[in-house]
Amino acid sequence: MVSRYPPDWRLIREIVRVVSADPCGGIHRAELAERFCLPAYGECMRSALGIAYRHKKIDFCRQYVVRPRA
């Protein structure tokens, strides 16, 4: 049985949750990676952010990961 979700789906959901809950509406990429004990520019973080971005769950403003406009 093949899953329709990527292997890091839990990480993606947690990233979206953390970014959405941030009172300023955005969080620095390095700080976000630090919360999950991952390297900020590592393969796992890069693929999770890419998938969340393609599904319009997050957006970017330079080095900040921000929630998209409603």
C-alpha positions as CSV (number, residue, x, y, z in Angstrom):
1,M,0.0,0.0,0.0
2,V,1.4,3.3,-1.1
3,S,0.9,6.4,1.1
4,R,-0.3,9.5,-0.7
5,Y,1.6,11.7,1.9
6,P,5.3,12.4,1.7
7,P,7.4,10.6,4.4
8,D,8.0,13.9,6.3
9,W,4.3,14.8,6.5
10,R,4.4,15.2,10.3
11,L,7.2,17.6,10.1
12,I,5.3,19.6,7.4
13,R,2.2,19.8,9.6
14,E,4.3,20.9,12.6
15,I,6.1,23.6,10.6
16,V,2.7,25.0,9.4
17,R,1.4,24.9,13.0
18,V,4.4,26.7,14.4
19,V,4.4,29.4,11.7
20,S,0.6,29.9,12.0
21,A,0.8,30.2,15.8
22,D,3.6,32.8,15.8
23,P,2.3,36.1,17.0
24,C,4.4,38.1,14.5
25,G,3.2,36.0,11.6
26,G,6.6,34.8,10.7
27,I,9.7,33.0,12.1
28,H,13.3,33.0,11.0
29,R,14.3,29.9,9.1
30,A,17.2,29.1,11.5
31,E,14.9,29.5,14.6
32,L,12.3,27.2,13.0
33,A,14.9,24.5,12.2
34,E,16.3,24.8,15.8
35,R,12.9,24.0,17.2
36,F,12.9,20.7,15.3
37,C,16.6,20.0,15.9
38,L,17.4,20.1,12.2
39,P,20.0,22.0,10.2
40,A,18.3,25.1,8.6
41,Y,19.6,24.3,5.1
42,G,19.6,20.5,5.4
43,E,17.8,18.2,2.9
44,C,14.9,17.3,5.3
45,M,14.1,20.9,6.2
46,R,14.4,22.0,2.5
47,S,12.1,19.3,1.2
48,A,9.5,20.0,4.0
49,L,9.5,23.7,3.4
50,G,9.3,23.1,-0.4
51,I,6.2,20.8,0.0
52,A,4.5,23.2,2.4
53,Y,5.2,26.1,0.0
54,R,3.9,24.3,-3.1
55,H,0.7,23.5,-1.2
56,K,0.4,27.2,-0.3
57,K,0.6,26.5,3.5
58,I,3.6,28.8,4.0
59,D,5.4,31.6,2.2
60,F,8.8,33.2,2.4
61,C,10.0,36.8,3.0
62,R,13.8,36.6,2.7
63,Q,15.0,34.3,5.5
64,Y,11.6,34.3,7.3
65,V,9.0,31.6,6.9
66,V,5.7,33.3,7.1
67,R,2.0,32.3,6.9
68,P,0.3,33.2,3.6
69,R,-2.2,35.9,3.3
70,A,-5.8,34.9,3.8
